[in-house]
Amino acid sequence: MRIPKTNSKCAICLEDGDGFHFGAEACKACAAFFRRSISQKKHYACRGNGDCDVTINIRCMCRSCRFSKCLQVGMNPMGVQLKKESPKSPIPDLTPSIPTSSSSSSNPTRRSLLLLDLPESFNDSMPLLTRMRTNWQKLANARLVIHKNEGQSMFEERVSRAIDYKECINQGMKDVALTSDWISWCFEDFVKLPIDQKSALFRNFYTPYYMLEGAFMSHLNNRADAVFFPSGDYIDMNQLELFYKTIDFKQPLEKEQIDEIFKPSFLMHQRILIKPMMAENVDIFEYFSLTAYLLWDTTLEETSEECSRTGKQVKDQVMRELSFYMKNVKKIEEPGIRIAAIVNLLPAVFKSARRIQDDLEITKVFNIYKASEEFYDMVNGKFC
């Protein structure tokens, strides 16, 4: 049942409100009007100047201005579409099973709690985050296909394993296109951007997001001592020599040298991102909010004013939905404090990304492992 807000007013006609619908405070009549307009693909024309009053007694006089007011106050058409597509049963967790290290305490309910779906009654109020959740499952399904082990059945549970750098590169090159698809599925505003603006945003986004997602997967699987990839495979921080091992040429570094050069970066990533994410117990919708903020960076020099305005609008919507989620779903008394703690993880994401980029330059200069220029360009944001 929808939770009404005390003494609230409909943002469209000023009648007594009925709670949040499609991202804005609305009465039942205006919510039904908006749903009907979107689902039936209605097109309205104003007979005046496009500025008709939309109040409780005359809201039906001009449907065009009423619909425009719905959009102005933040109602999102995606919410109506998602309402129809919402699954009737919980989405299964398709994340590969990860071996638990002997040093970490296992918690069998950790992933199930963090991957809970949003109650259907709240979908209208969180259309963008709901859309990200639904499409994240599509992404997980696609990853099951492209990352399955040789000879593995699609119906067989994939057991994650520690991998070397060659497999890491192989998986990363496969996954970049899927991540791009996921972003397009989630953000209609991104799809509508000129190609140069999409490229600028995605180049800046990809490596930081890769670090964010890996840390989130570490958190989901209660593993602070491993760095994860989208397949569910991982780098074992306690055995970095396995990651840097080579077959086709002699590795110039010994185990002690590998630990001395590269382990500080892994420990930094663990300290500033993985462990704080675990300590805050970041959930799936908070993670999506961080993802949106990473993508819509309004400070990039390459982005146009229009792109920056779009980015600000998307981030404002994310913040409204996240605030609603904190108050009405998580029942947090002071959501501002919680939101600040979540957003405060973003500097650590960028710091980890810069550190991995620096380490890759070292591997290239000293021939520590072999990788294509395409891979280095991808990690350093010189693709698209």
C-alpha positions as CSV (number, residue, x, y, z in Angstrom):
1,M,0.0,0.0,0.0
2,R,1.3,3.5,-0.9
3,I,2.5,5.5,2.1
4,P,0.9,9.0,2.0
5,K,2.7,12.1,3.2
6,T,1.1,14.0,6.0
7,N,-0.4,17.3,4.9
8,S,1.0,17.0,1.5
9,K,-0.4,18.6,-1.6
10,C,-0.4,17.5,-5.2
11,A,2.3,19.3,-7.0
12,I,0.1,19.5,-10.1
13,C,-3.3,20.7,-9.0
14,L,-2.8,21.4,-5.3
15,E,-5.4,18.8,-4.1
16,D,-4.6,16.7,-1.1
17,G,-1.6,14.5,-2.1
18,D,-1.6,10.7,-2.2
19,G,2.2,10.2,-1.9
20,F,4.9,10.0,-4.5
21,H,3.9,8.9,-8.0
22,F,6.4,8.5,-10.8
23,G,8.9,10.7,-9.0
24,A,6.6,13.6,-7.7
25,E,4.0,14.3,-5.1
26,A,0.6,13.9,-6.7
27,C,-3.1,13.1,-6.0
28,K,-4.7,9.9,-7.2
29,A,-6.4,11.8,-10.1
30,C,-3.2,13.4,-11.5
31,A,-1.3,10.2,-11.1
32,A,-3.9,8.2,-13.0
33,F,-4.0,11.0,-15.7
34,F,-0.2,10.8,-16.1
35,R,-0.2,7.0,-16.3
36,R,-3.0,7.0,-18.8
37,S,-1.4,9.6,-20.9
38,I,1.9,7.7,-21.2
39,S,0.5,4.2,-21.5
40,Q,-1.9,5.3,-24.2
41,K,0.7,7.6,-25.9
42,K,-1.7,10.5,-25.8
43,H,-0.8,13.8,-27.6
44,Y,-2.5,17.0,-26.3
45,A,-2.7,20.5,-27.8
46,C,-3.4,23.6,-25.8
47,R,-6.0,26.0,-27.2
48,G,-4.5,28.9,-25.3
49,N,-0.9,30.1,-24.8
50,G,0.4,27.0,-23.0
51,D,0.0,28.6,-19.6
52,C,-3.4,27.5,-18.5
53,D,-4.2,27.2,-14.7
54,V,-4.1,23.6,-13.5
55,T,-6.0,23.6,-10.2
56,I,-8.3,21.2,-8.5
57,N,-11.5,22.6,-10.0
58,I,-10.3,23.2,-13.5
59,R,-7.5,20.7,-14.0
60,C,-9.5,18.8,-16.7
61,M,-10.0,21.9,-18.8
62,C,-6.6,21.7,-20.5
63,R,-5.0,18.3,-20.6
64,S,-2.0,19.7,-22.5
65,C,-1.0,22.1,-19.7
66,R,-1.9,19.5,-17.1
67,F,0.5,17.0,-18.7
68,S,3.2,19.7,-19.1
69,K,2.8,20.5,-15.3
70,C,3.3,16.8,-14.5
71,L,6.6,16.8,-16.4
72,Q,7.7,20.1,-14.8
73,V,7.3,18.8,-11.3
74,G,9.4,15.8,-12.0
75,M,7.1,13.0,-13.1
76,N,9.1,10.5,-15.2
77,P,7.5,8.6,-18.1
78,M,9.9,5.8,-17.5
79,G,8.1,4.9,-14.4
80,V,4.9,4.0,-16.3
81,Q,6.8,1.7,-18.6
82,L,8.6,0.1,-15.8
83,K,5.4,-0.5,-13.9
84,K,4.3,-2.8,-16.7
85,E,7.6,-4.5,-17.0
86,S,8.2,-5.0,-13.3
87,P,8.7,-8.7,-12.4
88,K,6.1,-10.4,-10.4
89,S,8.6,-12.5,-8.5
90,P,12.0,-11.5,-7.0
91,I,14.8,-11.4,-9.5
92,P,17.2,-14.2,-8.9
93,D,20.8,-13.5,-7.9
94,L,23.0,-14.5,-10.8
95,T,26.3,-13.3,-9.2
96,P,28.8,-16.1,-9.4
97,S,29.6,-17.8,-6.1
98,I,32.9,-16.6,-4.6
99,P,35.1,-18.7,-2.3
100,T,35.3,-17.1,1.1
101,S,38.8,-16.5,2.4
102,S,39.8,-18.2,5.7
103,S,40.5,-14.8,7.2
104,S,37.1,-13.3,6.6
105,S,33.9,-14.2,8.4
106,S,31.2,-15.5,6.1
107,N,27.7,-14.2,6.2
108,P,25.3,-16.3,4.1
109,T,22.5,-13.7,4.1
110,R,24.8,-10.7,3.1
111,R,24.1,-10.9,-0.7
112,S,20.5,-11.8,-0.3
113,L,19.9,-8.8,1.9
114,L,21.8,-6.4,-0.3
115,L,20.2,-7.6,-3.6
116,L,16.6,-7.3,-2.4
117,D,14.3,-5.8,-5.0
118,L,12.4,-2.6,-4.4
119,P,8.8,-3.2,-3.2
120,E,6.5,-2.8,-6.2
121,S,4.5,0.0,-4.5
122,F,7.6,2.2,-4.6
123,N,8.5,1.8,-8.3
124,D,6.5,4.9,-9.3
125,S,8.5,7.0,-7.0
126,M,12.0,5.7,-8.0
127,P,11.7,5.2,-11.8
128,L,15.3,5.7,-12.7
129,L,16.8,3.6,-9.9
130,T,14.2,0.9,-10.6
131,R,15.2,1.0,-14.3
132,M,18.8,0.6,-13.3
133,R,18.0,-2.4,-11.1
134,T,16.0,-4.1,-13.8
135,N,18.6,-3.6,-16.5
136,W,21.4,-4.6,-14.1
137,Q,19.9,-8.1,-14.2
138,K,19.9,-8.0,-18.0
139,L,23.6,-7.1,-17.8
140,A,24.2,-10.0,-15.4
141,N,22.5,-12.4,-17.8
142,A,24.6,-11.2,-20.7
143,R,27.8,-11.6,-18.6
144,L,26.9,-15.2,-17.8
145,V,27.1,-15.9,-21.5
146,I,30.3,-14.0,-22.4
147,H,32.2,-15.0,-19.3
148,K,31.3,-18.6,-19.0
149,N,34.2,-21.0,-18.8
150,E,35.0,-23.3,-21.7
151,G,32.8,-26.3,-21.7
152,Q,30.5,-24.9,-19.0
153,S,26.8,-25.3,-19.4
154,M,24.6,-22.2,-19.2
155,F,22.6,-23.9,-16.4
156,E,25.7,-24.8,-14.3
157,E,26.7,-22.5,-11.5
158,R,29.9,-20.7,-12.3
159,V,32.5,-20.9,-9.5
160,S,34.8,-17.9,-9.4
161,R,38.6,-18.3,-9.4
162,A,41.7,-16.3,-9.0
163,I,42.9,-15.3,-12.5
164,D,46.1,-13.9,-14.1
165,Y,46.5,-10.6,-15.9
166,K,45.9,-12.1,-19.4
167,E,42.5,-13.4,-18.4
168,C,41.7,-10.1,-16.7
169,I,42.6,-8.2,-20.0
170,N,40.5,-10.7,-22.0
171,Q,37.5,-10.2,-19.7
172,G,37.9,-6.4,-19.6
173,M,37.9,-6.1,-23.4
174,K,34.7,-8.2,-23.6
175,D,32.9,-6.3,-20.9
176,V,33.3,-2.7,-22.0
177,A,30.7,-3.0,-24.7
178,L,28.2,-4.6,-22.2
179,T,28.8,-1.8,-19.8
180,S,28.1,0.7,-22.6
181,D,24.9,-1.1,-23.4
182,W,23.8,-1.0,-19.8
183,I,24.3,2.7,-19.6
184,S,22.2,3.2,-22.7
185,W,19.5,0.9,-21.3
186,C,19.3,2.9,-18.1
187,F,19.6,6.5,-19.3
188,E,17.4,7.7,-22.2
189,D,19.0,11.1,-21.9
190,F,22.4,9.6,-22.5
191,V,21.2,7.9,-25.7
192,K,19.9,11.3,-27.0
193,L,23.3,13.0,-26.6
194,P,25.5,13.8,-29.6
195,I,28.1,11.1,-30.2
196,D,31.0,13.3,-29.1
197,Q,29.3,14.0,-25.8
198,K,28.5,10.4,-25.1
199,S,32.1,9.5,-25.8
200,A,33.4,12.1,-23.5
201,L,31.2,11.0,-20.6
202,F,31.9,7.3,-21.1
203,R,35.7,7.7,-21.4
204,N,35.7,9.5,-18.2
205,F,33.4,7.0,-16.5
206,Y,34.6,3.6,-17.5
207,T,37.7,3.0,-15.4
208,P,36.3,4.6,-12.2
209,Y,33.2,2.6,-12.6
210,Y,35.2,-0.6,-13.0
211,M,36.9,0.2,-9.7
212,L,33.5,1.0,-8.1
213,E,31.8,-2.2,-9.3
214,G,34.8,-4.3,-8.3
215,A,34.7,-2.9,-4.7
216,F,30.9,-3.4,-4.6
217,M,31.3,-7.1,-5.6
218,S,34.0,-7.5,-2.9
219,H,31.4,-6.0,-0.5
220,L,28.6,-8.3,-1.7
221,N,30.8,-11.4,-1.2
222,N,32.4,-10.2,2.1
223,R,35.9,-10.3,0.7
224,A,38.1,-7.4,1.4
225,D,41.2,-9.3,0.3
226,A,40.2,-9.7,-3.3
227,V,39.6,-7.4,-6.3
228,F,36.7,-8.6,-8.5
229,F,35.9,-8.5,-12.2
230,P,32.4,-8.5,-13.7
231,S,32.7,-12.2,-14.3
232,G,33.0,-12.8,-10.6
233,D,36.7,-13.9,-11.0
234,Y,39.1,-12.0,-8.9
235,I,42.7,-11.0,-8.0
236,D,43.9,-12.6,-4.8
237,M,45.7,-9.8,-2.9
238,N,47.6,-12.4,-0.9
239,Q,49.1,-14.0,-4.0
240,L,49.8,-11.2,-6.4
241,E,52.5,-13.3,-8.1
242,L,49.7,-15.5,-9.5
243,F,48.1,-12.5,-11.2
244,Y,51.4,-11.3,-12.7
245,K,52.7,-14.7,-13.7
246,T,53.6,-15.2,-17.4
247,I,53.9,-18.3,-19.6
248,D,55.2,-17.0,-23.0
249,F,58.0,-14.9,-21.5
250,K,60.1,-14.7,-18.3
251,Q,58.6,-12.5,-15.7
252,P,61.3,-9.9,-14.8
253,L,60.1,-9.5,-11.2
254,E,60.3,-11.9,-8.3
255,K,57.4,-12.3,-5.8
256,E,59.0,-9.9,-3.3
257,Q,59.4,-7.2,-6.0
258,I,55.8,-7.6,-7.2
259,D,54.6,-7.1,-3.6
260,E,56.8,-4.1,-3.1
261,I,55.7,-2.3,-6.3
262,F,52.1,-3.3,-6.7
263,K,50.7,-4.4,-3.3
264,P,50.5,-0.8,-1.9
265,S,48.0,0.0,-4.6
266,F,45.8,-3.0,-3.8
267,L,46.0,-2.2,-0.1
268,M,45.1,1.4,-0.7
269,H,42.0,0.3,-2.8
270,Q,41.1,-2.0,0.1
271,R,41.5,0.7,2.7
272,I,39.8,3.7,1.0
273,L,37.0,1.9,-1.0
274,I,36.3,-1.7,-0.2
275,K,36.4,-1.6,3.6
276,P,34.4,1.7,3.8
277,M,31.8,0.3,1.4
278,M,31.5,-2.8,3.6
279,A,31.4,-0.7,6.8
280,E,28.6,1.5,5.4
281,N,26.8,-1.7,4.1
282,V,26.1,0.0,0.8
283,D,23.1,-1.5,-0.9
284,I,22.2,-1.9,-4.5
285,F,20.2,1.3,-4.9
286,E,22.9,3.4,-3.2
287,Y,25.4,1.8,-5.6
288,F,23.3,2.8,-8.6
289,S,23.2,6.3,-7.3
290,L,27.0,6.4,-7.2
291,T,27.1,5.0,-10.7
292,A,24.9,7.8,-12.0
293,Y,27.0,10.4,-10.4
294,L,30.2,8.9,-11.9
295,L,28.6,9.0,-15.4
296,W,27.1,12.4,-15.4
297,D,30.2,14.4,-14.5
298,T,29.2,18.0,-15.2
299,T,32.8,19.4,-14.7
300,L,34.4,17.9,-17.8
301,E,35.9,20.4,-20.2
302,E,34.8,18.3,-23.2
303,T,31.1,18.5,-22.4
304,S,28.8,21.1,-23.8
305,E,26.6,23.4,-21.7
306,E,23.5,21.4,-22.8
307,C,25.2,18.1,-21.8
308,S,26.1,19.6,-18.4
309,R,22.5,20.8,-17.9
310,T,21.2,17.3,-18.7
311,G,23.7,15.8,-16.3
312,K,22.6,18.1,-13.5
313,Q,18.9,17.2,-14.1
314,V,19.7,13.5,-14.0
315,K,21.7,13.8,-10.8
316,D,19.0,15.9,-9.2
317,Q,16.5,13.2,-10.1
318,V,18.8,10.6,-8.6
319,M,19.1,12.6,-5.4
320,R,15.3,13.0,-5.1
321,E,14.8,9.3,-5.6
322,L,17.6,8.4,-3.2
323,S,16.1,10.7,-0.6
324,F,12.7,9.1,-1.0
325,Y,14.4,5.7,-0.7
326,M,16.1,6.6,2.5
327,K,13.0,8.0,4.1
328,N,10.3,5.6,2.9
329,V,12.1,2.3,2.2
330,K,15.1,2.2,4.6
331,K,13.2,4.4,7.2
332,I,16.3,6.4,8.0
333,E,15.5,9.3,10.3
334,E,18.3,11.6,9.0
335,P,18.8,10.6,5.3
336,G,21.1,13.6,4.7
337,I,23.8,12.1,6.8
338,R,23.5,8.7,5.1
339,I,23.5,10.2,1.6
340,A,26.6,12.2,2.5
341,A,28.4,9.1,3.7
342,I,27.6,7.3,0.4
343,V,28.6,10.2,-1.9
344,N,31.8,10.6,0.1
345,L,33.0,7.4,-1.5
346,L,33.3,9.0,-4.9
347,P,36.7,10.7,-4.3
348,A,38.1,7.2,-3.3
349,V,36.8,5.8,-6.6
350,F,38.7,8.3,-8.6
351,K,41.8,7.9,-6.5
352,S,41.8,4.1,-7.0
353,A,41.3,4.6,-10.8
354,R,44.3,7.0,-11.0
355,R,46.4,4.6,-9.0
356,I,45.6,1.6,-11.3
357,Q,46.4,3.8,-14.4
358,D,49.8,4.7,-12.9
359,D,50.5,1.0,-12.2
360,L,49.6,0.1,-15.7
361,E,52.2,2.6,-17.0
362,I,54.8,0.9,-14.9
363,T,53.9,-2.5,-16.3
364,K,54.2,-1.0,-19.8
365,V,57.5,0.8,-19.3
366,F,59.3,-2.2,-17.6
367,N,57.7,-4.9,-19.7
368,I,56.1,-6.6,-16.7
369,Y,53.3,-8.0,-18.8
370,K,52.1,-7.9,-22.3
371,A,49.0,-6.1,-23.3
372,S,47.7,-4.4,-26.5
373,E,47.6,-0.7,-27.0
374,E,43.9,-1.0,-27.2
375,F,43.8,-2.2,-23.6
376,Y,46.0,0.6,-22.3
377,D,43.9,3.1,-24.2
378,M,40.7,1.7,-22.7
379,V,42.0,2.0,-19.1
380,N,43.3,5.5,-19.7
381,G,40.1,6.8,-21.2
382,K,41.5,7.1,-24.8
383,F,38.9,5.1,-26.6
384,C,35.4,5.7,-28.1
